[in-house]
Amino acid sequence: MDTPALHIVLVEPEIPPNTGSIARLCGATGTILDLVHPLGFQIDNKHLKRAGLDYWPQVTIRHWDNLETFLQQHDEQRLFFLTTKTTRSYTEARFQPGDILIFGKETKGLPEDILKLYSDRCYTIPMSNPNIRSLNLAMTSGIVLYEALRQICR
């Protein structure tokens, strides 16, 4: 599959199997995986490796010391922040090659100050059941990434 170099950014991920599954997704689609530290696990965690299976050599992974450093080095017009704290659907976003999909940690999401600063760049996956707070991070990443690829690869 010949795809443009999109990015998935995980800000302080906490659950190794989520990160492993997302790494596998990135490998399958040619998407760059950016990991913003601190991570909630060691990079050699057995659950992380198990979720990624033997695909780790196929994944381009970049590590960042913190979110501020990452944001300073990227064009804000390429940033898309995914959160449950907005009503704008991810299907309203217009994706282009090289865009950056940013996801927060599993238990807290993205920092409130970042969501306020980039409120015009925040998107969500709508859910019809108000008793469900959010979807799994790996599932959410896949949904949004494949919408971006659908738009770009038409």
Beta strands, then each sheet from edge to edge (+ up, - down):
strand 1: 7-11
strand 2: 32-36
strand 3: 61-64
strand 4: 79-82
strand 5: 100-103
strand 6: 122-123
sheet 1: 3+ 2+ 1+ 5+ 4+ 6+
end
